[in-house]
Amino acid sequence: MSIEVTMRHSDVRIEALKEYAEKRMGILKEKFPKVTKVSVVIDVDAKKHMYMAEVVANRLGETAVGAKEFSPSGKSVIDAAAARAERQLLKMRVKARKGVVRRERAASVKN
């Protein structure tokens, strides 16, 4: 799984924040092995003193998740966006498994 972290509108590149985002998205790799790519965009609004994090996860060639969060703290915005992405991926996993069970039941011959 590849993890891409991008910082926008920031004069100073915050390496600690990038490393934290990579570490947090690594948890997605452990929980969801079918996720192939995760892109994290961290945007800093200096006037409002707010951070925005957007997480886009690709699962088996399709865009699975898009989560966007706002917060005054950099780490908390990454945590919130990652938690939302995890919930959405879990929901997709449950739906996919239910579809497999339905297809298996429909394919079985009942006498």
TORKOLDO-167703 format. One record per residue: x negated, y, z negated of N, C-alpha, C in turn. Coordinates in steps of 0.2 Angstrom, whole numbers, plus 2048, in hexadecimal, padded with zeros to 3 digits. Layout:
residues N
[drentor [X Y Z] [X Y Z] [X Y Z]] ...
END
This chain:
residues 111
[drentor [7FC 7FA 800] [800 800 800] [7FC 806 800]] [drentor [7FD 80B 804] [7F9 811 805] [7FD 816 801]] [drentor [7F9 81A 7FD] [7FC 820 7F9] [7F9 826 7FC]] [drentor [7FD 82B 7FE] [7FB 831 801] [7FE 837 7FC]] [drentor [7F9 83B 7F9] [7FB 841 7F5] [7F9 847 7F8]] [drentor [7FE 84C 7F9] [7FC 852 7FC] [7FE 858 7F7]] [drentor [7FA 85D 7F7] [7FC 863 7F3] [7FD 869 7F8]] [drentor [802 86C 7F6] [804 872 7FA] [804 878 7F6]] [drentor [803 87E 7F9] [803 885 7F6] [7FF 885 7F0]] [drentor [7FA 882 7F0] [7F5 882 7EA] [7EE 884 7EC]] [drentor [7EC 88A 7E9] [7E5 88C 7EB] [7E0 888 7E8]] [drentor [7E2 885 7E2] [7DD 881 7DE] [7E0 87A 7DF]] [drentor [7DC 875 7E2] [7DD 86E 7E3] [7DD 86B 7DC]] [drentor [7E2 868 7D9] [7E2 865 7D3] [7E1 85E 7D4]] [drentor [7DB 85C 7D3] [7D9 855 7D4] [7DC 850 7CE]] [drentor [7DD 853 7C8] [7E0 84F 7C3] [7E7 84D 7C4]] [drentor [7EA 852 7C7] [7F1 851 7C9] [7F2 84C 7CF]] [drentor [7ED 84C 7D4] [7ED 847 7D9] [7EC 840 7D7]] [drentor [7E7 840 7D2] [7E5 839 7CF] [7EB 836 7CB]] [drentor [7EF 83B 7C8] [7F4 838 7C4] [7FA 836 7C8]] [drentor [7FB 839 7CE] [800 837 7D3] [7FE 831 7D6]] [drentor [7F8 830 7D7] [7F6 829 7DA] [7F7 824 7D5]] [drentor [7F5 825 7CF] [7F6 820 7CA] [7FD 81E 7C9]] [drentor [802 823 7C9] [809 822 7C7] [80C 81E 7CD]] [drentor [80A 820 7D3] [80D 81C 7D9] [80A 815 7DA]] [drentor [804 814 7D7] [801 80D 7D6] [806 809 7D3]] [drentor [80A 80B 7CE] [80F 807 7CA] [814 805 7CF]] [drentor [816 809 7D4] [81B 807 7D9] [818 801 7DD]] [drentor [812 801 7DE] [80F 7FB 7E2] [810 7F5 7DE]] [drentor [80F 7F5 7D7] [80F 7EF 7D3] [817 7ED 7D3]] [drentor [81B 7F1 7D2] [822 7EF 7D1] [826 7EE 7D8]] [drentor [824 7F1 7DD] [827 7F0 7E4] [822 7EE 7E9]] [drentor [820 7E8 7EA] [81A 7E6 7EF] [81C 7E7 7F6]] [drentor [823 7E8 7F8] [824 7E9 7FF] [824 7F0 801]] [drentor [822 7F5 7FC] [821 7FC 7FE] [81A 7FC 802]] [drentor [81A 7FF 808] [814 7FF 80C] [810 806 80B]] [drentor [814 80B 80A] [811 812 80A] [815 817 805]] [drentor [811 81A 801] [814 81F 7FD] [811 826 7FE]] [drentor [815 82B 800] [813 832 801] [815 836 7FB]] [drentor [811 83A 7F8] [813 83F 7F3] [810 846 7F5]] [drentor [815 84A 7F5] [814 851 7F6] [815 855 7F0]] [drentor [810 859 7EE] [810 85D 7E8] [810 864 7EA]] [drentor [815 868 7E9] [815 86F 7EB] [815 873 7E4]] [drentor [811 879 7E5] [811 87D 7DF] [814 884 7E1]] [drentor [818 886 7DD] [81B 88D 7DE] [818 891 7D8]] [drentor [814 896 7DA] [810 89A 7D5] [815 89F 7D2]] [drentor [819 8A2 7D6] [81E 8A7 7D4] [822 8A5 7CE]] [drentor [825 89F 7CF] [82A 89C 7CA] [827 897 7C5]] [drentor [820 896 7C6] [81D 891 7C2] [820 88B 7C2]] [drentor [822 888 7C8] [825 882 7C8] [821 87D 7CD]] [drentor [822 876 7CB] [81F 871 7D0] [825 86E 7D3]] [drentor [824 86B 7D9] [828 867 7DD] [825 861 7DF]] [drentor [827 85B 7DE] [824 855 7E0] [829 851 7E4]] [drentor [827 84F 7EA] [82B 84B 7EF] [828 845 7F0]] [drentor [82C 83F 7EF] [829 838 7F0] [82D 835 7F6]] [drentor [829 833 7FB] [82C 82F 800] [829 828 800]] [drentor [82D 823 800] [82A 81C 800] [82D 819 806]] [drentor [828 815 80A] [82A 811 80F] [82A 80A 80D]] [drentor [830 807 80F] [830 800 80D] [831 7FC 814]] [drentor [82C 7F8 815] [82D 7F3 81B] [82F 7F7 822]] [drentor [82B 7FD 823] [82D 800 829] [832 805 829]] [drentor [836 805 824] [83C 80A 823] [83B 80F 81D]] [drentor [83D 815 81E] [83D 81A 819] [842 818 813]] [drentor [83F 816 80E] [844 813 808] [846 818 803]] [drentor [841 81D 802] [843 821 7FC] [840 828 7FD]] [drentor [844 82D 7FC] [842 834 7FC] [845 837 7F5]] [drentor [840 839 7F1] [842 83C 7EA] [83E 842 7E9]] [drentor [842 847 7E7] [83F 84E 7E6] [841 850 7DF]] [drentor [83C 853 7DC] [83D 856 7D5] [83A 85C 7D4]] [drentor [83C 860 7CF] [839 867 7CD] [838 867 7C6]] [drentor [833 86A 7C4] [831 86A 7BD] [82B 870 7BC]] [drentor [82B 873 7B6] [826 877 7B4] [81F 874 7B3]] [drentor [81F 86D 7B2] [819 869 7B0] [817 865 7B6]] [drentor [811 864 7B8] [80F 860 7BE] [810 859 7BD]] [drentor [80E 856 7B7] [80E 84F 7B6] [815 84D 7B5]] [drentor [819 851 7B2] [820 84F 7B1] [824 84F 7B7]] [drentor [823 853 7BC] [826 853 7C2] [824 84D 7C6]] [drentor [81E 84B 7C6] [81C 844 7C9] [81F 83F 7C6]] [drentor [820 83E 7BF] [823 839 7BB] [82B 839 7BD]] [drentor [82E 83E 7BE] [835 83F 7BF] [836 83C 7C6]] [drentor [832 83E 7CB] [833 83C 7D2] [832 835 7D3]] [drentor [82D 832 7CF] [82B 82B 7D0] [830 827 7CD]] [drentor [833 829 7C7] [839 826 7C4] [83F 825 7C9]] [drentor [840 82B 7CC] [846 82B 7D1] [845 826 7D6]] [drentor [83F 826 7D9] [83D 822 7DE] [83D 81A 7DC]] [drentor [83B 819 7D6] [83C 812 7D4] [843 810 7D3]] [drentor [847 814 7D1] [84F 812 7D0] [851 811 7D7]] [drentor [850 815 7DC] [852 814 7E3] [84F 80E 7E6]] [drentor [849 80C 7E5] [846 806 7E8] [849 800 7E4]] [drentor [84B 800 7DE] [84E 7FB 7DA] [855 7FA 7DD]] [drentor [859 7FF 7DE] [85F 7FF 7E1] [85F 7FC 7E8]] [drentor [85A 7FD 7EC] [859 7FA 7F3] [858 7F3 7F2]] [drentor [854 7F1 7EE] [852 7EA 7ED] [858 7E6 7EB]] [drentor [85C 7E9 7E6] [862 7E5 7E4] [867 7E4 7EA]] [drentor [868 7E9 7EE] [86C 7E9 7F4] [86A 7E4 7F9]] [drentor [863 7E4 7FA] [860 7DF 7FF] [861 7D8 7FC]] [drentor [860 7D7 7F6] [861 7D0 7F3] [868 7CE 7F4]] [drentor [86D 7D2 7F2] [874 7D0 7F3] [876 7CF 7FA]] [drentor [873 7D2 7FF] [874 7D1 806] [872 7CA 808]] [drentor [86C 7C8 805] [869 7C1 807] [86E 7BC 804]] [drentor [870 7BD 7FE] [875 7B8 7FA] [87B 7B7 7FE]] [drentor [87E 7BD 801] [884 7BD 805] [883 7B9 80B]] [drentor [87E 7BA 80E] [87C 7B7 815] [87B 7AF 814]] [drentor [878 7AD 80E] [877 7A6 80D] [87E 7A3 80B]] [drentor [882 7A6 807] [889 7A3 806] [88D 7A3 80C]] [drentor [88D 7A8 811] [891 7A7 817] [88E 7A2 81B]] [drentor [887 7A0 81B] [885 79B 820] [886 794 81D]] [drentor [887 794 817] [888 78D 814] [88F 78A 816]] [drentor [890 784 818] [896 781 81A] [89A 77E 814]] [drentor [8A0 781 813] [8A4 77E 80E] [8A9 77A 811]] [drentor [8AA 774 80E] [8AF 76F 810] [8B4 76E 80B]] 
END
